[in-house]
Amino acid sequence: MFMKKHLFINGEWRETESYSSLRSPYSGEVIAEVAVATEKETQEAIESAYQARNEMAKLPAHRRAQILETLSRLLEERAEEAAQLIALEAAKPITTAKAEVSRTIETYKFAAAEAKRIHGETIPLDAARGGEGRVGYTIREPIGVIGAITPFNFPMNLVAHKVGPAIAAGNTLVLKPASQTPLSSFFIAELLQQSGLPKGALNVITGSGRVVGDQIVVDDRVNMITFTGSPAVGIGIRNKAGLKRVTLELGSNAAVIVDKGVNIDRIISCCVTGAFSNQGQVCISLQRVYAHREVYEEFVEKFIAATNQLKLGNPLDPETDVSALISPGEVDRTLQWIEEAKQGSAIVATGGKAEGNILYPTVILNADPSLKVSCQEVFAPIVLVNKVETVEEAMDLVNDSRYGLQAGIYTDNVHVALDAAEKLHVGGVMINDIPTFRVDHMPYGGVKESGFGREGLKYAVEEMTEMKLVVWNRN
């Protein structure tokens, strides 16, 4: 499969002067030639979104919903093709890629439903002296042009979490997908074009982050930036964005606590999936496990045994559980982190080596909190398991992090669960589940360096609209 992908501006596929070769992370073969936008072309895309903003804002809710419903149907019809694209450009195992496509279909259906539920509220103005004889109510209006910058790890569903609510709310977009995974975004642009989205409402621009991304962030015609990616880039965006509204989802080093008395057999499969799905390249991938001393040995033994059953290989093979990391540089980085852990007296219980761009699922024991595998986001199939004396100690270790996206706890004690829900300083606490749990309509976002703002369709629509107050004087 080989493709040549152009820019998508004002409802048209536009050729440009420069194209870059896109290679499969697994095989290294060239799978596409992708347009590299100039600053001028980026400005044209922004102008296209700017000119289309009034038409989109006036589009009735039922039409916005219909466009998103049609998109969902078209994607469902071409689900196999979409999954193949994801597996090809991201090296995501095909079974996991199919699950992402299913989630994406559902995400756009949620967005269609939310398009019909945008509303304000009435305000009892006569509750205040001087408010008699007046009627007040609020309405929510589209914010305008949204700049969306998305990562490689969920190239279709994380795009949906930005494109879906933006269209539902009546906004226009300039979308910059990750350089390694633009094919999914072009695919969705094609389907939206077929779904009747007005010209200019979605523009897809590929190229350098310094050229394309920076221009989107600083341009005054862009009213909001929604970004998913690394803290360093997110902080840079926040510093450059001025008075634009910004939502940031910046990752984590997510942890789970395993309390004494927990049935280990029931949780191992879920924990292994949470740690190694998509090669650990998930913002809420299970990276840290803190197991109570009474269950630690059993957990470690069974977790390692289940890890060693995972099949490594070609992402297009339905039997593959773990495939290539997104780039050779990521393999080198993670091997360096593993070596640092060894030098720091941690034990590599399994894995710790690479074959091509595939890093073997790695389990590390007794890792000091100062090691990179503990305190930074590893974004690879690496998980550490440490012994704790008490749940309180474990909660302190979970909170001892720059990040705070989601955390989980397994416990049979309701009081312990309630304490964890209160004390864990994260955006979401999963009781009797891994931190990797997410369904697409729930509020999703973090605290500290995990960012701010919330995704999840209803909550993203709130972020992408502005409240206006209307007051009628009847006196």
Salt bridges, closest charged atoms under 4 A:
GLU44 OE1 - ARG14 NH1 2.29
GLU44 OE2 - LYS40 NZ 2.56
GLU47 OE1 - ARG221 NH1 2.65
GLU69 OE2 - LYS116 NZ 3.49
GLU76 OE1 - LYS109 NZ 3.89
GLU77 OE2 - ARG73 NH1 3.16
GLU80 OE1 - LYS98 NZ 3.60
GLU81 OE2 - ARG78 NH2 2.97
GLU100 OE1 - LYS92 NZ 2.57
GLU114 OE2 - ARG117 NH2 2.88
GLU141 OE2 - LYS468 NZ 2.99
GLU190 OE2 - ARG78 NH1 2.93
ASP214 OD1 - LYS240 NZ 3.24
ASP219 OD2 - ARG221 NH2 2.74
ASP265 OD1 - LYS302 NZ 2.79
GLU298 OE2 - LYS302 NZ 2.77
ASP317 OD2 - LYS311 NZ 3.29
GLU330 OE1 - ARG333 NH2 2.79
GLU340 OE2 - LYS372 NZ 3.38
GLU389 OE1 - ARG293 NE 2.83
ASP440 OD1 - ARG103 NH2 2.81
ASP440 OD1 - HIS161 NE2 2.64
GLU449 OE1 - ARG402 NH2 3.02
GLU455 OE2 - LYS162 NZ 2.71
GLU455 OE1 - ARG438 NH2 3.60
